[in-house]
Amino acid sequence: MAFDADDTFLCFDNTYDVEHFEKIYQMLQDKDIKVVVISDNQYAQLASFFSKRSAPQEIVAFGDGGNDLEKLAYVEQAMR
């Protein structure tokens, strides 16, 4: 399942309902459905929107307008 983070999933202040997302994410994982986040944001910015708890490494992120592809876990490691 792919979704656009910018002005669709994320609120205007780059927040979202973490608890609701975690429930949906777990249901998708139980059905072996992969999750893809698409954003115009760069990876560091995109990764900052998701905690490790709400966005495990299985989530794939297309950042920088779709020009780059990474897993969020790789982004978190690069930010350390």
N, C-alpha and C positions, 0 to 999 in steps of 0.2 A: 504494500500500500504506500503510495507516495502522496505527500501533501506539501503545499506551499506554506512556509512559515511566515512570510512577510504579509502583514495585514490580513491574513486569513486565520492561521492557527494562533499566532501571537497577537496579544492586545496591543494597543498603540504604545504602551510603555514596555513592550517586550516581555510581558508576563503571560502566564497561562494557568489554568486550573490543573496543578500538578497531580492532585489526588485523582481527578477524573481521567487525566491522561494515563496515569499508571494502571488504572483499571482496564482501560481500553487496550493499552499496550500488552498487558498480561493476557487478555483474551486473544489478541493477535498472535502472541508467542505460543499459546496453547494450541493454536491451529497451524503453527509453523508458517505464519505469514510474515514476511520481511517488511521492515519499515524504512522508508526513505524520506528524508527531510530535504526540501529544496529551498534555497534562500539566496538573496543577493548579498547577504552578509559574508564577510570573510570568516574563516574557520574559527579563529579565536573568539570572535563576537558570537557566532552561532553556538559554539560549545558553552559559552558563558550563560546561555539561556536555559540549558539543560543541566541538571545535577546528575551525578553518576547514578543515583537511585532512580531517577525518572527516565534516564536515557542510557541504558547499558551499551556496551560496545557493539551490539548487534545492529544498532541503528546506523544506516548509511546516510551521509550528508553530502549533498551537492551544494557547494558554497560558491561565493564570488560570481553570482549570476549563472551558475551551472557550469562554469569553466573548470572547476576542480571537483574531485570525488575523493572522499575519505570516509573512514569510520570515526565516529566521535571519540572513541577511545584513543585513537592515534592523535587526535587534536589535543586531548587532555595531557597526554604524555609530552607533546611538543611544547606545551605551555609551562611545563615545570622547569 
